[in-house]
């Protein structure tokens, strides 16, 4: 049985845990001042995060990470849908046109030849 997972806007108290999760995952992009950050928590423990960034007129999903022990529970599907009302005036999640497509996009670095 899985623990209850809450999906909610990140608060200032989550900043260190988000940075730690990103560091553990090898994700190095900094949080931007205008980013909408959504977290997944099992109790007080941060188990997932996503950044929604408004770039060049569109909302872009960046930095989705879910701890290995919590994968396969649908957390990655739920995270982007919680962006609206999380401190950003830009639409996010389904309001911005994101929908479940059944595949993932690799990081930009993996798409661009070195």
GUVO-666897 format. One record per atom (N, C-alpha, C, O): residue in one letter; x negated, y, z. Coordinates in steps of 0.02 Angstrom, whole numbers, plus 50000, padded with zeros to 5 digits. Atoms other than C-alpha are relative to their C-alpha. Layout:
GUVO-666897
AXYZ;...
end
This chain:
GUVO-666897
X499584994150000;X500005000050000;X499565006350000;X499075006650037;X500384993950007;X499355017249952;X500255005350050;X500835005550068;X499824994549956;X499315032350066;X500415005149962;X500375005649900;X499624994550029;X500505046850034;X499515005049970;X499045007150004;X500424995150033;X499685058649909;X500415006349988;X500935006149955;X499674993550011;X500185076949914;X499615003949948;X499005004249951;X500294995950052;X499855088049763;X500215007250015;X500805008750019;X499834993149981;X499735106549805;X499455004849977;X498905002749962;X500504995050017;X498855122849763;X499434999950051;X499544999250111;X500584999749955;X497095123849834;X500035006650039;X500235011850013;X500064994149958;X496855135949977;X499265001350013;X498844997249996;X500704998449984;X495265144450038;X499664994550041;X499064993450035;X500275005449959;X495045130150161;X499794993949959;X499434989649985;X500165005750043;X494885117950014;X499375001149959;X499114996449928;X500564998250044;X493445126849927;X499394995550009;X499114993049960;X500595004149986;X492045117050011;X500124992749978;X499684989649949;X499845006950019;X492915100149985;X500024999349924;X499814994149897;X499985000150073;X493215104349800;X499295000049973;X499124996149929;X500704999650023;X491385109149778;X499644993350012;X499244991149971;X500315006549984;X490855092749863;X500234994749951;X499824990949926;X499755005050047;X491985082149753;X499705001149930;X499504996349898;X500304998550065;X491355090949596;X499264998049999;X499034995149950;X500715001849997;X489545088549651;X499914992449998;X499474989949963;X500045007350000;X489835070049686;X500154997149931;X499874991949912;X499815002350067;X490605068149512;X499525002349946;X499565000149889;X500474997350048;X489185077549428;X500305005449956;X500045006949902;X499684994750037;X490345091349370;X499735006650025;X499825008350084;X500354994149977;X489395107749375;X500315006749985;X500035011850005;X499714993550017;X490565121149308;X500265003550063;X500585000350105;X499774996449940;X490915134649438;X500755001549996;X501045001849942;X499314997849997;X492655139349495;X500025007349981;X499645011450008;X499924993150020;X493195155249409;X500505003650043;X500955000550071;X499544996049959;X494085169349498;X500724999449978;X501174999750019;X499325000550025;X495605167349386;X500264992949992;X500824991949968;X499795007050007;X495675148349390;X500564998450049;X500585000950105;X499505003049956;X497185139449460;X499724993250019;X499604989049975;X500295006349977;X496515125149566;X500544996250038;X500844998850085;X499505004349970;X497665110849613;X499634994150031;X499184991250001;X500325005549966;X497165097549739;X500494994550016;X501104995650023;X499625005849977;X497765080249785;X499704998050067;X499094997450073;X500245001749933;X497645075649969;X500364993950027;X500974993050019;X499745005649960;X497885059750068;X499885002050072;X499335001350098;X500094996949934;X498195067350238;X499595006349991;X499765010649950;X500434994150006;X496805080150261;X499444998949950;X499085003649934;X500565001650045;X495615071350140;X500165001949928;X500695000049901;X499934998250070;X495405078749966;X499824993949958;X499274991249964;X500125005950041;X495565064549840;X500015001649925;X499834997349884;X499994998150070;X495795074049676;X500055007549992;X500265011050037;X499984992850014;X495665091049595;X500035001149925;X499804996949886;X500014997750069;X495975099949430;X499995007650000;X500285010850043;X500014992750011;X495615117649369;X500415001349937;X500334997949887;X499634997750058;X496825126149251;X499765007149987;X499835011650029;X500314993650016;X495975140749163;X500365003149940;X500534999549893;X499704996550056;X496755153749050;X499445002949957;X499095007549978;X500544998050044;X495555155748904;X500265001449930;X500594997149900;X499824998150069;X495835164748739;X500744998849985;X500924996449932;X499285000350009;X497715164948763;X500334993450013;X500944992750004;X499715006549985;X497965146848814;X499764997550068;X499214999250090;X500205003249938;X497925136948975;X499614993649983;X499854989549944;X500445005750014;X496505124248972;X499904996150064;X499764998950117;X500125004449943;X496365109349088;X499254998650003;X498954996649954;X500725001049990;X494595108149159;X499884996550067;X500264997350115;X500255002849937;X493705097949290;X500454995350037;X500444995350098;X499585004849963;X494985084549329;X499564994550027;X499194991249990;X500385005349966;X494215072749455;X500464996750052;X500825000150088;X499645003849949;X495005059049560;X499504995150029;X499164991649992;X500475004649968;X493985049349687;X500154992849978;X500734990849970;X499955006850026;X493655031549629;X500504995850039;X500904992250009;X499555004149958;X494595023649775;X500735001749991;X501174997850012;X499304997950008;X496175033149727;X500245000049928;X500795002249913;X499815000350070;X496195030349540;X500524994649989;X500564989850028;X499495004950016;X497625020749460;X500655001050038;X501094996750036;X499394998549963;X498955028949569;X500415005549968;X500915007649997;X499624994750034;X499545042049444;X499825007050023;X500175011850005;X500194993449975;X498645056449530;X499815004649942;X500015010449942;X500204996050057;X497875062549367;X500585002249957;X500535007449924;X499404997950036;X499595063149288;X500365005550037;X500635010150007;X499634995249959;X500325073049432;X499645006750008;X499975011950013;X500374993949986;X498935085849456;X500165005949954;X500335011349980;X499894994150042;X499165097049302;X500715002850005;X500805008849994;X499314997749997;X501055098149325;X500165004550058;X500705007350062;X499884995949940;X500865107449489;X499715006949995;X499705010650045;X500354993650006;X499975122749419;X500415006250008;X500175011250034;X499584994049996;X501415134949409;X500115002050072;X500274997850115;X499874997549933;X501575145749562;X499424998850047;X499504999450108;X500575001549957;X499835141549625;X499515005950001;X498915004850002;X500444994249996;X499165159249630;X499825002849931;X499425007449927;X500144997550067;X499135161949442;X500655002449968;X501184999549978;X499404997650035;X500325172149337;X500084996449933;X500584997449899;X499975003650063;X499945160849188;X500374993450009;X500304990250061;X499675006549995;X501025145649152;X499494994450000;X498954995149971;X500465005749996;X500215128949189;X500414993649997;X501024993750000;X499675006450003;X500605110649177;X500494999649943;X500355001949888;X499505000850053;X502175106649080;X500245006749972;X500415007249913;X499794993450022;X502635125149072;X499545002749946;X499745006849905;X500494997650049;X501045127948969;X499964995349940;X499554996449895;X499995004550056;X501425113548852;X499614993550010;X499594989349965;X500335006349988;X500405099748934;X500524994550006;X501054995550035;X499575005849992;X501205082748921;X499574993850001;X499004993949979;X500375006249997;X500675065048951;X499944997349929;X500444996449894;X500115002450068;X499885058548792;X499694993049998;X499624990149945;X500255006849997;X499145042048851;X499274999349981;X499044993749970;X500715000450013;X497335046348815;X499655005850034;X499985010750054;X500374994649967;X495965057048888;X499535003249950;X499375000349898;X500494996350040;X494805069948813;X499344999850037;X499315001750095;X500665000049967;X492955067648849;X499765007050013;X500025011749982;X500284993449988;X491955082148919;X499715003049937;X499494999449892;X500264996450058;X491395095248794;X499304997849983;X499144996849924;X500695002150012;X489575090148816;X499964993449962;X499484992349924;X500005006550035;X490015072748752;X500215000749927;X500084996249887;X499764998950068;X490775080048593;X499505003749956;X499525003049895;X500464995850037;X489375091848543;X499314996649999;X499044995150052;X500665003150003;X487745084248479;X499485004550032;X499505010650026;X500534996249966;X486225089448579;X499495002749951;X499015005949970;
end
